[in-house]
Amino acid sequence: MITVKPFCALRPSAEYADRCAALPYDVMSSDEARVMVEGNPYSFLHIDKAEIDLDREIDIYDERVYLRASENLKRFEAEGIYINDSEKRYYFYRQVMDGRAQTGIVGCASIDDYIENRIKKHEFTRADKEIDRIKHVDICSAHTGPIFLAYKDSETLDEIILAETQKAPLYDFVAEDGVRHTVWATSGAEVDEKIKNAFASLDALYIADGHHRAASAVKVGIKRREENPSYTGDEEFNFFLSVIFPAKSLKIMDYNRLVKDLNGMTPDEFLKVVAEKIGSVEEYNGTGPCRPTERHSVGMYLGGKWYLVKFHESICQADTPVERLDCAILQNNLLSPILGILDPRSDKRIDFAGGIRGLDYLEKRCNEDMTLAIAMYPTSLDELMSVADSGAVMPPKSTWFEPKLRSGLLIHKI
């Protein structure tokens, strides 16, 4: 049984929505954020990355950064840039990118569902990143960035989304990157009850993106429970802001690899080893870069040429969902034993590029500072959920979701 509650959103006035909405705090540097907000005093980055309003030399984890974030949020509210909805409700959030739409339900998920693993994870989190968002949420007393969740199947929820998004939206705008963002509120208590009951009938939700934000929100909830030992469980700190999508509507992009050197081998020696140990190697004669079109294959860019590599069947046989992933097969059979990259999380000889950058970017990097590029076939949602169901975690840099959820459109005060 899954609990997802409606909430009273703090949200932009309609005339400010497009200027308030901002990309997540963790997809850009502080310097990049400073450029992004030029000429826009209403950007939510003034809250999510409040160091941009302070001296450039300040540590981004300095207490003053979180205090400024809280001050900015209160100021936006006091000046009427943000308004508080007076009634609890669910919302709907649609993104359209390159002609593909995904629409999710915005509500507040239970920290107990997270703790008891009914909200399933597929990534490890880092303590330093958790501490940052714990301080941010606690001092702002708000969840400022939504967690990106998915559900497997619910005909009821799908029907509600379809019906409710035929109505007039609260916001509808196209962002500077060409992605269209549309937000609706539910039409009344009867629909809210249907949504609540439909979620209650599910066995699990899955984190697609936002593991650090989720873990931090949960730890703030636990902290506040300890500070309020007579808590009832209904307090807002027991729930965290989420956008919950039908899994079938989501798309994972490729997450590609770039390698600094061939571990002492010449290109010919390397390709010979790949053919022996990994799979068939064919020089690619198509137009443009070699993008793999099926699982268990990769494109390789080396020495100014693209090659298509199809894995030997023998290395694709594995007992667990994790080991059957292409990125795990590549790590266990090529990157580690042949190229000597034992820990892709820390090894400086490997870099990663989300599919949003395109394969031309891989060629560019090989012409500048890298030797080998590996274009991956995207991980599927079914693979991700199978790993999460097994209680395991994905290898690093396995999934890249686009479009990114915008922060600042709906905020949950705790």
Stockholm file with secondary structure:
# STOCKHOLM 1.0

chainA/1-414         MITVKPFCALRPSAEYADRCAALPYDVMSSDEARVMVEGNPYSFLHIDKAEIDLDREIDIYDERVYLRASENLKRFEAEGIYINDSEKRYYFYRQVMDGRAQTGIVGCASIDDYIENRIKKHEFTRADKEIDRIKHVDICSAHTGPIFLAYKDSETLDEIILAETQKAPLYDFVAEDGVRHTVWATSGAEVDEKIKNAFASLDALYIADGHHRAASAVKVGIKRREENPSYTGDEEFNFFLSVIFPAKSLKIMDYNRLVKDLNGMTPDEFLKVVAEKIGSVEEYNGTGPCRPTERHSVGMYLGGKWYLVKFHESICQADTPVERLDCAILQNNLLSPILGILDPRSDKRIDFAGGIRGLDYLEKRCNEDMTLAIAMYPTSLDELMSVADSGAVMPPKSTWFEPKLRSGLLIHKI
#=GR chainA/1-414 SS CCCEECBCCEEECGGGHHHHCBCCGGGSCHHHHHHHTTTCTTCTHHHHTGGGGSCTTSCTTSHHHHHHHHHHHHHHHHTTSEEECSSCBCEEEEEEETTEEEEEEEEEEEHHHHHTTSEECCSCCCHHHHHHHHHHHHHHTEECSCEEEEESCCHHHHHHHHHHTTSCCSEEEECTTSCEEEEEECCCHHHHHHHHHHHHTCSCEEEEECHHHHHHHHHHHHHHHHHCTTCCSCSGGGEEEEEEEEGGGCCEECEEEEESCCTTCCHHHHHHHHHHHTEEEEECCSSSSCCCCSSSEEEEEETTEEEEEEECHHHHCCSSTTTTSHHHHHIIIIITTTTCCCCTTTCTTEEEEEGGGCHHHHHHHHHHTCSEEEECCCCCHHHHHHHHHTTCCCCTTCCEESSCCCBSSSBEEC
#=GC SS_cons         CCCEECBCCEEECGGGHHHHCBCCGGGSCHHHHHHHTTTCTTCTHHHHTGGGGSCTTSCTTSHHHHHHHHHHHHHHHHTTSEEECSSCBCEEEEEEETTEEEEEEEEEEEHHHHHTTSEECCSCCCHHHHHHHHHHHHHHTEECSCEEEEESCCHHHHHHHHHHTTSCCSEEEECTTSCEEEEEECCCHHHHHHHHHHHHTCSCEEEEECHHHHHHHHHHHHHHHHHCTTCCSCSGGGEEEEEEEEGGGCCEECEEEEESCCTTCCHHHHHHHHHHHTEEEEECCSSSSCCCCSSSEEEEEETTEEEEEEECHHHHCCSSTTTTSHHHHHIIIIITTTTCCCCTTTCTTEEEEEGGGCHHHHHHHHHHTCSEEEECCCCCHHHHHHHHHTTCCCCTTCCEESSCCCBSSSBEEC
//
